[in-house]
Amino acid sequence: MSQPDYPRIVTAPPGPLGKAIMDKDAQYSSTSYIKEYPLVVSHGRGAMLEDVDGNRFIDFMAGIAVSATGYAHPTVVEAVREAAGKFFSMCGTDFYYPSMSALCERLALSAPGDSKKRVFLSNSGTEAVEGAIKLVRNSTRRTDLIAFKGAFHGRSYGAMSLTCSKVKQRASFGPMLPGVHHVSFPDPYRTLTDGRSVTETVIGEIETLFLQKVSPDDVAAIFIEPLLGEGGYIIPPADFMPALRALCTKHGILLVCDEIQCGVGRSGKMWACEHWDVEPDVLLTAKGLGSGMPIGAIIAKESVMKWPAGSHGSTFGGSPVCCAAALATLDIVENELLTNINNVGERLIAGVRRLQEKHAVIGDVRGLGLFIGVEFVEDRATKKPAKALVGDLEQIALQRGLLLLGCGQSVLRIAPPLVLSDYDVDKGLEILDACLTELT
Ligand SMILES: Cc1ncc(COP(=O)(O)O)c(C=O)c1O
């Protein structure tokens, strides 16, 4: 087999065509956009992205964990093309079409656990979270919500009120939704314990909250990312999610798992909750679900999703073109990619662990499937975060043909398209190694 034709840098990014687009963007686009680095995309194929100047990159970030089946997967492209040739939209809140009913059925049957499920389709992650807040209040007739420090659930008001990741995401936008309480996320690398396990420490913190601040009888739901995304790509200890499930059940609190970033196969199982045999009351998905087409879902136990007709809806949510993309994506991930995700993920984690032996700045490496966090520290003993490093790494990796993205305080999140190959892993690690050598 011939060698892939990437990575390839023909002109230091941004090249002249990219620069022209960036200049226009700087004049007219919202000042709130971050624009991590000067990547100006033209098109992609598999886990390779090409910019408008002809540079080709290996993608280790998938547009923030979105492009599940890679770029331009022929089956997804064909499904979208076929659906777009029929009709774009027919408000699924009010009318019927086959792909919407098929996707609701598919997601209801795919979600973990034996209980019968029902599904509401949204346009985005934050909209799924927003709907879930309404749903859990409607179902329990309780008001309060618990979420985790480090969590990112979105940017609309309810979701932003649950978010507790970076202060700039909340500053100047208050007041937030009342009745939201934040507790520590179980971080095996950083949680300070006094002889207890990480799980006992965090469950203890929630129990203390129940003693001091809020009665569990007033709590409608606990929202958790079972694998913490934006907050630092953290994998909780194996006993944590079962313990949280038990705590929720004991108090009649609903467990909402936000798998918007870690679901749809990324963790090596279709849903991250499956790693611990936990059945959430509500499961949220978006990002990878449509391979990049805007679609999300609230998947809830039938006993929970009983809100009356007209109490929640959406004009565009679950549009036929997005449903077609999601159905094709679920087929591909379930039938073709789960083995690859596990094999390539193991290769990638093992490779980063080898880099950890060489580069003292790597404090911790953790991951499940293709959800991998690499935490950088100034000193392994003090674990002081090496805050500037990830930003510098992103910039110089771009110049060498590798797309990276940070999260948390000093963590590199590796969340590539799920079609990543052994070649992509080995080449990407080679570039990462060279970048770390240059930087440290
Ligand atoms: C776990 C999680 N929940 C919710 C969201 C919000 O999704 P969206 O940006 O589609 O609104 C994100 C986005 O990064 C996320 O990672």
The ligand as a Tripos MOL2 file, in Angstrom:
@<TRIPOS>MOLECULE
LIG
   16    16     1     0     0
SMALL
NO_CHARGES

@<TRIPOS>ATOM
      1 C1        -20.3500   17.6470   27.5000 C.3       1 LIG1
      2 C2        -20.9240   18.7610   26.6900 C.ar      1 LIG1
      3 N1        -22.2080   19.1390   26.8950 N.ar      1 LIG1
      4 C3        -22.7680   20.1200   26.1800 C.ar      1 LIG1
      5 C4        -22.0640   20.8070   25.2040 C.ar      1 LIG1
      6 C5        -22.7340   21.8890   24.4070 C.3       1 LIG1
      7 O1        -22.9100   21.4600   23.1040 O.3       1 LIG1
      8 P1        -23.1590   22.5160   21.9190 P.3       1 LIG1
      9 O2        -21.8810   23.2590   21.7060 O.co2     1 LIG1
     10 O3        -23.5550   21.6620   20.7460 O.co2     1 LIG1
     11 O4        -24.2510   23.4020   22.3470 O.co2     1 LIG1
     12 C6        -20.7290   20.4530   24.9700 C.ar      1 LIG1
     13 C7        -19.9360   21.1710   23.9710 C.2       1 LIG1
     14 O5        -18.7370   21.1880   23.9900 O.2       1 LIG1
     15 C8        -20.1540   19.4120   25.7260 C.ar      1 LIG1
     16 O6        -18.8800   19.0330   25.5450 O.3       1 LIG1
@<TRIPOS>BOND
     1     1     2 1
     2     2     3 ar
     3     2    15 ar
     4     3     4 ar
     5     4     5 ar
     6     5     6 1
     7     5    12 ar
     8     6     7 1
     9     7     8 1
    10     8     9 2
    11     8    10 1
    12     8    11 1
    13    12    13 1
    14    12    15 ar
    15    13    14 2
    16    15    16 1
@<TRIPOS>SUBSTRUCTURE
     1 LIG1         1 GROUP 0 **** ****
